[in-house]
Amino acid sequence: MNLIECLKSFTTVVENNSFSAASRLLNVSPSKVSKQINWLEDELKMKLFIRSTKQLILTDAGKTLYEKAGNLFEEIGDIQSISQNKKSHLQGKISLYLTVSPAITFFTSLGIEFIKLHPGVSLEIIAGSDHASFFQHSFDLSISFEPIRYPNLVCKKLFSVQRNVYGSEAYLNRNGNPETAEDLNQHNCLINTLYGLQNKWILNNKIIHVQGNFQSNNACILKQAAAAGIGLIWAPHFTVMEEVEKGLLVPVLGNETSPEIMLYAIYKNHKHKLNLINELLAFFCNKVSELGIIDL
């Protein structure tokens, strides 16, 4: 058995709390991962996990090995990045996990632009609809509306945005323009069921209880329905910029304001990828500022 491969399997099992999840991420069979862990335990003469039908619990020896293995992979990453650091251009692979469904298209466009500027960088985008599956994926960087606190993860504020109400010209021609936030009670409002607010839209520090005949847990679906003239949506401006530019959606209630919502960058503190992560985050923030989405 290869010690490095076995340690990689071990750390992947720990980080995903599952042999089967680790095997999927590593593209090997669950039986191979199990054999690698058994080999490690035999070689080191120590038990690494307490196994039960519901969960895996690290032993004290397992915790020590996980910490030391993490340090080892950091050093290996540093060695691999020596030649890259001597070059003036960025190189490496970064996995970007997006749980912010309304922003998937926006950050995908920025990611594509980033790798065009840096041909030595390869990008993987993993799209998720909620945080329940957050730890089922192996990623380097995630963008989230919620601060995820977890050991070995860095969570920092990226930028904040405001939401506005949008609708299509066809819908507004049929139903009229709402003049105040209270007028939304007379309109078909499309409900996002993913987040806690759902039918509670906050405008001018007031909670407006809205209703409508269309709902989804995916903001892209709601945006499509709004553009088709079904009703009004409440969404951050940067998530509907393309539709507004094409005339598919227009802002309504221009004088009404919503509380700012923060986007967070969440990433693993891996030294060999930190430079690449910071460059990508800086690029995101610069583009947001250039586009006038928010004054950074």
Summary of the structure (lengths in Angstrom):
residues: 296
radius of gyration: 23.2
end to end distance: 51.4
largest distance: 75.1
contacts: 889
relative contact order: 0.14
helix: 45%
strand: 23%
